[in-house]
Amino acid sequence: NVFSRRVRGVGFMTWLSLLRVTVQRLLSTSQPSVDPKEMRKFQLLAHKWWDEQGEYSALHSLNDIRVPFIRDTLLNVGSTYQRGSPLSGIRILDVGCGGGLLSEPLGRLGASVTGIDPLEENIRTADQHKSFDPVLAKRIQYKSGSLEEIVEESVETFDVIVASEVVEHVADLEMFIKCCSQVLKPGGSLFVTTINKTQLSYILGIVIAEKILGIVPEGTHEWEKFVPPEELQHLLEAYGFSVKAVNGMLYNPLTGSWSWMESTSINYALHAVRSEDQAQTSQTEPLSEMESEQCSVTAGTS
């Protein structure tokens, strides 16, 4: 038959490699990259992203500290300052961009921003909102999809990756980090904000924030998916990143504001840099077919 003729035409190892890739593809179709439960959570709220007093009010106020954190860190690692546009010339990938709450202020600082999100409803909201500002319309582009879907076309493309309030929603954190390392340029920066996995974070982040005060939609978070900074740092170092900073964050529901704190027991922000040594390895040893397929098992979320 056709299959047997193809097998005879190639070496055994090549055939074995093809077989493994085929099996991996079958597995990937049975294990979707984005958790359907996570998709449903955010789909119901897609039209509420820009309501500053609504369900996403805490994310709006989070910009008060996460945007300066990203801006100042990038300026300190060598960006050329331009008045009014300090991030001009920097290509940023905003993973899980939602309605564009973080993409827009980064675009206003001069960056060229690509925002990706698996929910088309989120992308439509983000596109509509940026259209009101002609400057942002030129600097920001949004794509419906997940991180693994742009890996092959975007190898070493971005100067910066931002994953803000994302890693606690991904299906496979290790694969998520691996794919980040592939699309980031040598020496590029990765910024993460997320929730620690502690008893305190459960009480404040789920019991009080979701169930009692209702400042976060109930069911938004699953404590089992929260990521301790030590675990995140270990994964990042395994994939060629050097962690430069881990800063604790605190949200005050009474004032609706965020502040920095020494403890990382609740929320934290992390900055890591992809090492040059890792880049040299990836240039001389490109991804195999099997590794490319593995990247397709990760998840991008809002």
Buried (B, 14 or more C-beta within 10 A) or exposed (E): EEEEEEBEEEEEEEBEBBEBBEEBEEEBEEEBBBBEEBBEBBBEBBBBBBEEEEBBBBBBBBBEBBBEBBBEBBEEEEBEEEEEBBBBEBBBBBBBBBBBBBBBBBBBBBBBBBBBBBBEBBBBBBBEBBEEBEEBEEBBBBBBBBBBBBBEEBBBBBBBBBBBBBBBBBBBBBBBBBBBBBBBBBBBBBBBBBBBBBEEBBEBBBEBBBEEEEBBBEEBBBBEBBBBBEEBBEBBBEBBBBBBEBBBBBBEBEEBBBEEBEEBBBBBBBBBBBBEEBBEEBEEEEBEEEBBBBBBBBBBBB
